[in-house]
Amino acid sequence: MIARRRLLGTAALAPLAAPALAQPSARPVTLVVPFAPGGPTDLIARRLAIALHDGLGQTVIVENRAGAGGNVGADYVARGAADGSLILFGTSGPLAINRMLYPGQSYDPARDFAPIGPIGRIPNVLAVHASVPAHSVPELIALGRRGERLAFGSSGNGASSHLAGALFNRMAGTSFEHVPYRGTGPALNDLIAGHIAMVFTDVLTALPHLREGRLRALGITTEARSTVLPDVPTIAEQGLPGYDASVFFGFVVAVATPPAAREVLRAATENAVRQPELRRWLEQQGMQIAPAITPAALSALMAEETARWSAVIQETGARAD
């Protein structure tokens, strides 16, 4: 299994697509994914690793270090080699939200990481059971304000699917009940069976159920519509301006990493995301590509997401499972 994972995670199998940039380190580059193999973050990281190899002309290995909502892998990078050979493929959780969900978190994203740049965001979709008598966000809000007892499921306390629903309640003035599950699969199963009314889940997971009519999409959780569901309006454009509940992705390294190595990694990342084939593939996964791949852009995004969710977490008392 270890040998197979290393084989799948090593981008050296891909041919060089362009003249290589300078290398950030004399050692092979390790791209740490703070989640288990096979999930969406892992799959995206492996495609990015191939593109990084093409740009750097250097072996790029994907290593999964899962646990504590991404904190295990993040702490490993924060305390690890600071020579450009160790990169974290971080998401909203370990880079912004987890510090409010995990008391005593061992690292501080703003203090212990140097941002390389954002990759993009993946929105959720607000999907309801076919029996829910609402075909738009305003109609759903009206149901909630009339006192209809509706519940939304999530993949667990503190998960993005939980916080998206909590933010919705806060902005819409509704009080839909939160029902946490141990993962997205069980939540969707209960939604399809009609045991709960709605979920806020990633667009790709919901897509087959939407196409087959088992679920109905009411709104996209980012301020821009999804390339995967272009006909579904955003929640923001349906009466909740400013509503934005998505998962962002970006590269960071240990803060002591030399600036020259950081710039090599940033340039390689930007070149990778500019590749038409990779860009199309990312958009097919529902990702909205970041307009600027710079340290400043990722730093601002981390601060923005921390501020966005702090009030929601304080009000709900959310804690990670």
N, C-alpha and C positions, 0 to 999 in steps of 0.2 A: 504493500500500500504506500509506504514511504517513497519507494522508488517510482511508483506510478504517479504520485502527486508531484514529485520533483520534475518528472518528465513532462507532465501536463503544464506545470508552472514555469518551465524554462522556455523563454522566448527565443533561445538560440536556434530552435528548429526552423524559424522563419528566415527566408532569404533577405539580404540587405536590400532596402528599397531606395536608399539615397545615401550620399556620402555621410559618414558618421561625424557627429559633433565631437568635441573633446569629451573625455570620460570623466565623470565626477569623482571616481575613486579607482585605485588600482585593484580593488577587490570586486568580485561580482556584485551586482546590485540586487538587494532583496526587497521586494515589495510586500509589505506585511498587510494582510487582510484580517481585521479583527473580528471576523465572523467565520462560521463553519463553511467547509467546501460545499459547492453546489448551489448556494443561494445567489440572488441577483448581484449582490456586491462582489462576490467571488468571481462570477462569470464576467462581469464588466472589468474587474481587475486583470483577469487573464488576457482579455483582448488588448487592454492598454499595455500590458507587459510586452506583448509581441511588438506593438508599435514603438514602444520605448527602445527595445532592442534594435529595431531597424534604424532608429535615429542615433543611438549611442554606439552601435557596433560592439555591444558589450552584453554579456549574459545577464538576463534579468529573471530572477527566480521569485515565484509567488509562494509565500509561506502563510498558512492560516494559523492564527493564534486567537481562538475564540474564548469568550467568557465575559460575564458581567456587563452585557450590553455593549461590548467593544472595548471595555476598559483594560482588559488583560493585554490585548495587542497594542493598544495605545501606550500603556505604561512601558511595555517592552521597547518600543521605539524611543520614547522619551528618555529612557535610561541607557539606551544602547549606543552603538557606534555613531559618532558624530563626524563622519568623514565623507558623507555622500553615498555610502553604500547601503543605507537603511532608510526606507521610505515607508510612511504609513499611508494607506489608502483609507482616509477617514471619512466618516459620515456625520450627519447632524448630531447623533448621539455622543460619541466620544469626543467630538470637537466643540460641542456647545452645550448640549442639554444634560448630559449625564452628571455633571458636577452638581446639579440641583436635585437629581434623583438618587444618587448614591452618596450618602453622608460619609465623609472620610475618604473620598476619592484620592488616590495617591499622587496624581499629577494635576497640574493646572494647564489647560490647553493654551491660554494666552501667555503663560510664563515659560513653559517647557518646550514649546514647538516653534519652529520657524516655518511660516507658510511658504509653499512653492506656488500653488495656484489652485483655483477651483476647476472642476471638470464640468459640472452642471447640476441640475436638479431633476428629480423624478416626482411628479405629482401623484396624489391619491385621487380616487374618484369616490364621490358619495353615491353609493349604490343601495337601493331599497328593494325589499321583497315585492313581488308583483302585486300582492294584495294591498299594499299601502296606498291609500287614496290620495296620492300627491304625485303630480307629474312635473313639478318644478320646485325649486328651493323656496320661493315665496309661499307656495301651497303647503310645503312641509312645515315651514315656520308657523303658518296659520294654525295647522293642526296642533303643534306644540303649545302655542299660546292659548288655545282653547282647552288645554288640559288633557289632550289625548296621551295615554300612557304608552309611549313608544320607547324602545331600548335600542342602543347601538352596541355592537360587539367590537372587540379589539383583540389584538394578538397578545395583550397583557398589560398590566398596569405600567404606566410610564412609556409605553410604546408610542410611535408616531401616530398610529391609528387611534389610540386613546386620546392623545393630546389634540389631534385634529377635531375630534368630537367635542372635547372640553372647550376648545376655542370657539367652535360653532355655537355651543350653548351660551357662552359668554357674550358673543357679539350679537346673536339673534334674540336673546332674552328667552330662550327655551330651557327646559330642564329634562331633556331626554336622559334616560337612565343608562349608565355605563355597565356593560357586562364583560369582564375580562375573560379571555380564554388562553389556553397554552398554545399559542400559535395562530397563524392566519387560517390554516386549513380547518380547524374545528369551528372557528367563528363563521366562516363561509358556509360550512355544512349546516349549522344551525340557522343561518340566514335563509338558505335555500329551502330548508324545511319549514320556515315560517315561525321559528321560535323567537327570533328577534326581528326588528323592523329594518335595520340598516347597518352598514359598515362604511368606514373610510379606509379603503384599501388601495394598493398600487394598481395602476391601470391594466398592466399585463395580466395580473392574476384574475382580475374581474372580467377581462375581455371575453373569454369563452362563454361565461354564464350570461353576459349581456347579449351576446349574439344569439344565444339559444333561447332567450326570453325568460330565463329563470330569475333574472334580476333586471332592474331598470336603473339607468344612470341619471342622476339629477344634476350633478355639478362636478366640476374639476376644482381641485383645492389650490391650484396656483393662480397667479394673476393673469397668466397667459394660457390659452387653451392647449390641450394635449395634441401632439401630432398623431397619436394613436387613436384618439377619439375627437376628431376636429369638430364634429357637429354638436358636441356636448358643451353648453356654456359653462363658464366658470361660476363658482359660488360668488365671487366678488362682483361680477357683472349682473347678478340676480338680486341685488339689494344689500349685499354685505361688502361694501368697498373696503379694500385693505385686507380682506381675509386671505391668508396665505399659509398653507400647512403642507410643506413638502419635505423631502429628504435631499440634502445636498451632499455632494461628493467632492473631495479634494485631496491633494497631496501635501503632507507636511513632513519635516525632518526634525531631528533633535536640534534645539536652539543653538548649540555650539558648533553646528556644521558651518564650515567656512563659506563666506558669501560667494566665492567663485564656483564652488561645487553646487550651491543652490541655484545659481544662474544657469549652469549647464543643465540641471534637471528641469528648470522652468522652460528653457528653450526647447528641450526634447519633448516636454509635455505639450507645449503649444504646437510644435510641428506634428506631433502624433494626432492631436485632435483636429488639425486642419486637413488631414488625409480624408478625401471624399468617402472612401469605402468605410473607414472607421466611423466617420461622422454619421453616415447613413445608418450604420448598425446601431450606434448609440441612440439615434432618434427612433429607431424601430423598437428599442427597449423602453420607449416613453421618455427618454431623457431630453430635457431642455438644455442645450449646450450653453455654458457660461460665455457671456460676451467678451470677457477679458480674462486671460489666464495670467494673473500677476499675483505676487504676494499681498499687495495692498487690497486686491479684490477679495481674496480669501480671508484676510484679516478682518475686513469690514463685514463679510458675510458671517463669520463666527461671532462677532460682537452683536450683530443684528439679531441672529437667532437666539443668542443667550438672553438678550433683552426681551425678545418676543415671547419666549416661553416662561420666563421667570414669574411673571404675574399669574399666568394660568396655573403653573405648578403650585404656587403658594395658595391660590384660591381653592384648588381642588384637593390639596394635600397629597398629590400623587407621589408615590414611591415605587421604585422598580421592584418587580417580583424577585 
